[in-house]
Amino acid sequence: MKKAISFSKLNGSGNDFLLIDNRAGVVGDIDRPLFVSKVCDRARSIGADGVIFVEPSKKVDFKWDFYNADGSHAEMCGNGGRCVARFALERKIAEKALAFETAAGVIRAEVDKRRVKLQMTKPHGLVENATLTLGGRKIPYSFLNTGVPHAVLFVRDLSGVDIMGMGSGIRHHKAFAPRGTNVNFAKAEGDVIRLRTYERGVEGETLACGTGAVATGILAALHGMAKPPVAVVTTGGETLTIHFDTAKPDFGRVYLEGDTSWVCDGKIYSEAYAY
């Protein structure tokens, strides 16, 4: 009989994740980075922006082990955090108000059916109105680490941005060495901020990035483009609400709020990652 690993697939504003309850050690000693890079391949396997392993915790409800689609570790992921919170509630791993361990610290969340409000780690590393040189051009940007690093560029023409070219160039720029950065291109339109994100680890544009939306929402407020709570519209068309307080030096309690979708449940067979 073929060995199978049970999983669920959830979507948060266009970011999709495979979630595996590994509290009982069902994945064994599998090479996780290789496993993740294989099963996230949309052409030859299931496909996803990342994989979340739910592990036991002695401090809070559970711990997560999160990987980007390329098999690299990420300290934090806002949309992934919202998905794992809903998963934990529906799988009776935790209650509606819950907490879980990440590499960026303990994250707290409140789940109300499909909607999840996730308290983020304290943003840090703020840089406003800096410039870098790329391809002989000086490019203005701001920066904020919201669990993972984010460069944010406010642009006039969001649809005309060279996401792959500029995104990759900035992601690998020496200014952010050695680990690189996520890159967000944003534009204020009325009461909302529209956002496109080149995501480190995915190495391309994603339909949404929760931590990127948080960084962009805060920086938009600091630039006088919006007031909290800030509505950020992602490439996938969904609106994420960013809660924070610009009157406080650490922005007070920072929350990412939005809906999630439970896509499917299934089993992963070895042929899905042994190619």
Helices and strands as residue ranges (DSSP letters): E 4-12, E 15-21, H 32-39, E 50-55, E 62-68, H 78-90, E 97-102, E 105-112, E 115-119, E 124-134, E 137-145, E 149-154, H 163-171, G 174-176, E 182-189, E 192-199, E 204-206, H 210-222, E 230-233, E 239-243, E 255-259, E 261-269, G 270-272
